[in-house]
Amino acid sequence: MKRSCIIALLSALVAPSAEAAEDPLREWKRQAAAGSEAWAFLRQKDGSLRVEIRDGDCSDDRKTPECETGRERAELVDPDTPWRRTPNWYGYSLHVPAEIPQLPVHVTMGQWWSPDFTFAFREVKGLFEFAVYTSAQTAPVKICRIDSTIAVRGKWVRFVLSATYGPGSIRTVVAYANAEQVCRWQDEAPTTAARLPVWKIGLYRPTIGTLPRPHPTQWIFYKDVKKGSHRADVE
């Protein structure tokens, strides 16, 4: 599909026409199942973005077919993640409805991802956490469980995330929830990895194939998604 067609499709999916020029998500790349346009990414009247994933929603934008590997995905990818040695900041408000099903497997709800490094926010069995991976094949090197005093389900939560990542830098990530620091990790030495992470929002179910089908529908909401080079840019 030509680039112009892809951009036009994303604009229709994530933004109302009257606000398309102001929507920061209008050119983000779509990773979701073919045919899911009617439900995957829907702009709401209050300006929030509803992201929904259903049984069998495997991305059609992957080299390895996800339906063959037991994964499901409905994510939007920032095509211009601005990496450098100084911190990169993202901020967004997330609402996880209290009534959506809780699963016994990880459900990712936003992540920095590359084959060499992942910083993901996820839920498993009703518990929320940030996880840091330094390789796609290893267990997480850091898990930060969100304290129960921060009610993620049923309320809007403002997340602010910072990451430093680039050749020669010491990889560092920090996460805040409602202005409270909930996670921090720093590598022991400068990185030599050349593959830079991209930032994604949405829903990703990497091990959903271990559960019997049909898989339950889940949905979450985002609003006020921002990025910048300073914390004040994204608060």
One Martini backbone bead per residue (centre of mass of N, CA, C, O) as a GRO file, in nm:
protein
  235
    1MET     BB    1   0.097   0.035   0.022
    2LYS     BB    2   0.082   0.352   0.004
    3ARG     BB    3   0.166   0.610   0.204
    4SER     BB    4  -0.083   0.791   0.153
    5CYS     BB    5  -0.290   0.571   0.227
    6ILE     BB    6  -0.200   0.514   0.516
    7ILE     BB    7  -0.241   0.799   0.629
    8ALA     BB    8  -0.542   0.818   0.564
    9LEU     BB    9  -0.630   0.577   0.736
   10LEU     BB   10  -0.526   0.676   1.013
   11SER     BB   11  -0.689   0.937   1.025
   12ALA     BB   12  -0.968   0.793   1.032
   13LEU     BB   13  -0.913   0.619   1.294
   14VAL     BB   14  -0.778   0.856   1.512
   15ALA     BB   15  -0.952   1.102   1.372
   16PRO     BB   16  -1.125   1.368   1.340
   17SER     BB   17  -1.153   1.586   1.085
   18ALA     BB   18  -1.155   1.860   1.257
   19GLU     BB   19  -0.866   1.743   1.417
   20ALA     BB   20  -0.634   1.623   1.240
   21ALA     BB   21  -0.409   1.852   1.263
   22GLU     BB   22  -0.392   1.795   1.602
   23ASP     BB   23  -0.322   1.495   1.588
   24PRO     BB   24  -0.055   1.302   1.713
   25LEU     BB   25  -0.169   1.008   1.575
   26ARG     BB   26  -0.218   1.030   1.256
   27GLU     BB   27   0.092   0.891   1.176
   28TRP     BB   28   0.070   0.634   1.305
   29LYS     BB   29   0.139   0.307   1.308
   30ARG     BB   30  -0.032   0.016   1.217
   31GLN     BB   31  -0.089  -0.277   1.448
   32ALA     BB   32  -0.321  -0.493   1.303
   33ALA     BB   33  -0.589  -0.639   1.202
   34ALA     BB   34  -0.746  -0.734   0.946
   35GLY     BB   35  -1.067  -0.575   0.973
   36SER     BB   36  -1.039  -0.376   1.253
   37GLU     BB   37  -1.141  -0.078   1.191
   38ALA     BB   38  -1.426  -0.084   1.359
   39TRP     BB   39  -1.250  -0.120   1.667
   40ALA     BB   40  -0.944  -0.064   1.740
   41PHE     BB   41  -0.957   0.270   1.657
   42LEU     BB   42  -1.145   0.505   1.857
   43ARG     BB   43  -1.280   0.808   1.864
   44GLN     BB   44  -1.404   1.010   2.109
   45LYS     BB   45  -1.592   1.271   2.226
   46ASP     BB   46  -1.357   1.339   2.456
   47GLY     BB   47  -1.078   1.254   2.276
   48SER     BB   48  -1.037   0.975   2.314
   49LEU     BB   49  -0.880   0.649   2.275
   50ARG     BB   50  -1.003   0.348   2.155
   51VAL     BB   51  -0.882   0.019   2.242
   52GLU     BB   52  -0.927  -0.295   2.066
   53ILE     BB   53  -0.940  -0.655   2.141
   54ARG     BB   54  -0.974  -0.967   1.972
   55ASP     BB   55  -1.027  -1.259   1.867
   56GLY     BB   56  -0.764  -1.295   1.630
   57ASP     BB   57  -0.583  -1.024   1.656
   58CYS     BB   58  -0.357  -1.022   1.408
   59SER     BB   59  -0.100  -0.896   1.269
   60ASP     BB   60  -0.036  -0.769   0.918
   61ASP     BB   61   0.274  -0.632   1.013
   62ARG     BB   62   0.455  -0.907   0.985
   63LYS     BB   63   0.693  -1.145   0.922
   64THR     BB   64   0.553  -1.305   1.149
   65PRO     BB   65   0.280  -1.475   1.192
   66GLU     BB   66   0.084  -1.439   1.475
   67CYS     BB   67  -0.121  -1.676   1.449
   68GLU     BB   68   0.129  -1.892   1.466
   69THR     BB   69   0.234  -1.763   1.774
   70GLY     BB   70   0.007  -1.660   1.981
   71ARG     BB   71  -0.070  -1.355   1.889
   72GLU     BB   72  -0.193  -1.023   1.989
   73ARG     BB   73  -0.284  -0.699   1.816
   74ALA     BB   74  -0.323  -0.327   1.908
   75GLU     BB   75  -0.115  -0.089   1.759
   76LEU     BB   76   0.069   0.219   1.791
   77VAL     BB   77   0.338   0.376   1.604
   78ASP     BB   78   0.601   0.576   1.635
   79PRO     BB   79   0.785   0.700   1.354
   80ASP     BB   80   0.942   0.935   1.561
   81THR     BB   81   1.162   0.836   1.761
   82PRO     BB   82   1.381   1.055   1.952
   83TRP     BB   83   1.692   0.953   1.961
   84ARG     BB   84   1.924   0.992   2.237
   85ARG     BB   85   2.116   1.059   2.515
   86THR     BB   86   1.897   1.209   2.597
   87PRO     BB   87   1.601   1.228   2.714
   88ASN     BB   88   1.290   1.070   2.663
   89TRP     BB   89   0.943   1.177   2.646
   90TYR     BB   90   0.631   1.043   2.782
   91GLY     BB   91   0.272   1.114   2.779
   92TYR     BB   92  -0.024   0.966   2.945
   93SER     BB   93  -0.360   0.868   2.958
   94LEU     BB   94  -0.510   0.592   3.144
   95HIS     BB   95  -0.792   0.361   3.086
   96VAL     BB   96  -0.908   0.084   3.284
   97PRO     BB   97  -1.165  -0.093   3.293
   98ALA     BB   98  -1.316  -0.276   3.542
   99GLU     BB   99  -1.478  -0.488   3.334
  100ILE     BB  100  -1.248  -0.613   3.219
  101PRO     BB  101  -1.079  -0.881   3.164
  102GLN     BB  102  -0.883  -1.101   3.342
  103LEU     BB  103  -0.562  -1.240   3.289
  104PRO     BB  104  -0.306  -1.507   3.310
  105VAL     BB  105  -0.167  -1.303   3.113
  106HIS     BB  106   0.007  -1.086   2.947
  107VAL     BB  107  -0.079  -0.727   2.906
  108THR     BB  108   0.006  -0.485   2.693
  109MET     BB  109   0.000  -0.097   2.748
  110GLY     BB  110   0.283  -0.018   2.651
  111GLN     BB  111   0.597   0.046   2.457
  112TRP     BB  112   0.932  -0.009   2.438
  113TRP     BB  113   1.083  -0.141   2.128
  114SER     BB  114   1.330  -0.404   2.079
  115PRO     BB  115   1.550  -0.665   2.043
  116ASP     BB  116   1.737  -0.521   2.293
  117PHE     BB  117   1.474  -0.348   2.409
  118THR     BB  118   1.233  -0.329   2.691
  119PHE     BB  119   0.951  -0.110   2.799
  120ALA     BB  120   0.675  -0.229   2.993
  121PHE     BB  121   0.325  -0.211   3.027
  122ARG     BB  122   0.137  -0.438   3.251
  123GLU     BB  123  -0.096  -0.718   3.284
  124VAL     BB  124  -0.156  -0.968   3.558
  125LYS     BB  125  -0.404  -1.074   3.741
  126GLY     BB  126  -0.461  -0.751   3.815
  127LEU     BB  127  -0.160  -0.670   3.780
  128PHE     BB  128   0.074  -0.400   3.776
  129GLU     BB  129   0.362  -0.334   3.546
  130PHE     BB  130   0.703  -0.292   3.496
  131ALA     BB  131   0.926  -0.398   3.223
  132VAL     BB  132   1.269  -0.508   3.171
  133TYR     BB  133   1.445  -0.564   2.863
  134THR     BB  134   1.763  -0.675   2.696
  135SER     BB  135   1.603  -0.921   2.561
  136ALA     BB  136   1.384  -1.124   2.385
  137GLN     BB  137   1.509  -1.405   2.541
  138THR     BB  138   1.464  -1.289   2.828
  139ALA     BB  139   1.429  -1.207   3.129
  140PRO     BB  140   1.363  -0.976   3.333
  141VAL     BB  141   1.567  -0.725   3.498
  142LYS     BB  142   1.289  -0.564   3.566
  143ILE     BB  143   1.035  -0.514   3.826
  144CYS     BB  144   0.745  -0.289   3.867
  145ARG     BB  145   0.513  -0.270   4.100
  146ILE     BB  146   0.204  -0.148   4.143
  147ASP     BB  147   0.060   0.003   4.378
  148SER     BB  148  -0.255  -0.016   4.528
  149THR     BB  149  -0.286   0.301   4.566
  150ILE     BB  150  -0.288   0.276   4.249
  151ALA     BB  151  -0.568   0.300   4.057
  152VAL     BB  152  -0.605   0.167   3.744
  153ARG     BB  153  -0.874   0.055   3.768
  154GLY     BB  154  -1.138   0.287   3.689
  155LYS     BB  155  -0.908   0.505   3.619
  156TRP     BB  156  -0.728   0.778   3.566
  157VAL     BB  157  -0.384   0.773   3.449
  158ARG     BB  158  -0.072   0.940   3.476
  159PHE     BB  159   0.189   0.894   3.248
  160VAL     BB  160   0.553   0.919   3.288
  161LEU     BB  161   0.828   0.881   3.056
  162SER     BB  162   1.179   0.780   3.060
  163ALA     BB  163   1.455   0.770   2.810
  164THR     BB  164   1.788   0.638   2.765
  165TYR     BB  165   1.905   0.584   2.418
  166GLY     BB  166   2.225   0.503   2.284
  167PRO     BB  167   2.514   0.510   2.150
  168GLY     BB  168   2.712   0.526   2.450
  169SER     BB  169   2.490   0.491   2.650
  170ILE     BB  170   2.308   0.477   2.949
  171ARG     BB  171   2.056   0.295   3.018
  172THR     BB  172   1.739   0.466   3.100
  173VAL     BB  173   1.451   0.436   3.324
  174VAL     BB  174   1.137   0.618   3.391
  175ALA     BB  175   0.842   0.614   3.612
  176TYR     BB  176   0.516   0.771   3.630
  177ALA     BB  177   0.229   0.795   3.863
  178ASN     BB  178   0.080   1.059   3.945
  179ALA     BB  179   0.387   1.181   4.008
  180GLU     BB  180   0.491   0.895   4.090
  181GLN     BB  181   0.751   0.701   4.143
  182VAL     BB  182   0.763   0.345   4.006
  183CYS     BB  183   1.035   0.351   3.818
  184ARG     BB  184   1.389   0.229   3.799
  185TRP     BB  185   1.655   0.198   3.545
  186GLN     BB  186   2.010   0.093   3.510
  187ASP     BB  187   2.274   0.041   3.349
  188GLU     BB  188   2.619  -0.060   3.378
  189ALA     BB  189   2.668   0.017   3.070
  190PRO     BB  190   2.731   0.105   2.775
  191THR     BB  191   2.585   0.089   2.473
  192THR     BB  192   2.602  -0.098   2.139
  193ALA     BB  193   2.331  -0.074   2.035
  194ALA     BB  194   2.162   0.003   1.717
  195ARG     BB  195   1.872  -0.076   1.793
  196LEU     BB  196   1.600   0.119   1.819
  197PRO     BB  197   1.338   0.202   1.981
  198VAL     BB  198   0.985   0.197   1.988
  199TRP     BB  199   0.676   0.357   2.028
  200LYS     BB  200   0.381   0.221   2.200
  201ILE     BB  201   0.027   0.184   2.174
  202GLY     BB  202  -0.193  -0.045   2.344
  203LEU     BB  203  -0.244  -0.394   2.255
  204TYR     BB  204  -0.063  -0.691   2.388
  205ARG     BB  205  -0.068  -1.064   2.336
  206PRO     BB  206   0.198  -1.285   2.351
  207THR     BB  207   0.037  -1.554   2.521
  208ILE     BB  208  -0.267  -1.621   2.431
  209GLY     BB  209  -0.223  -1.918   2.302
  210THR     BB  210  -0.246  -2.067   2.597
  211LEU     BB  211  -0.543  -2.017   2.559
  212PRO     BB  212  -0.856  -2.067   2.522
  213ARG     BB  213  -1.106  -2.064   2.293
  214PRO     BB  214  -1.222  -1.775   2.313
  215HIS     BB  215  -1.095  -1.467   2.337
  216PRO     BB  216  -1.120  -1.197   2.510
  217THR     BB  217  -1.232  -0.886   2.525
  218GLN     BB  218  -1.045  -0.575   2.507
  219TRP     BB  219  -1.028  -0.235   2.663
  220ILE     BB  220  -0.894   0.100   2.615
  221PHE     BB  221  -0.772   0.435   2.717
  222TYR     BB  222  -0.662   0.738   2.557
  223LYS     BB  223  -0.493   1.056   2.649
  224ASP     BB  224  -0.276   1.298   2.610
  225VAL     BB  225  -0.047   1.251   2.398
  226LYS     BB  226   0.308   1.292   2.461
  227LYS     BB  227   0.620   1.455   2.350
  228GLY     BB  228   0.974   1.498   2.460
  229SER     BB  229   1.278   1.644   2.625
  230HIS     BB  230   1.083   1.707   2.875
  231ARG     BB  231   0.875   1.680   3.135
  232ALA     BB  232   0.709   1.945   3.083
  233ASP     BB  233   0.604   1.850   2.794
  234VAL     BB  234   0.414   1.582   2.933
  235GLU     BB  235   0.224   1.652   3.186
   0.00000   0.00000   0.00000
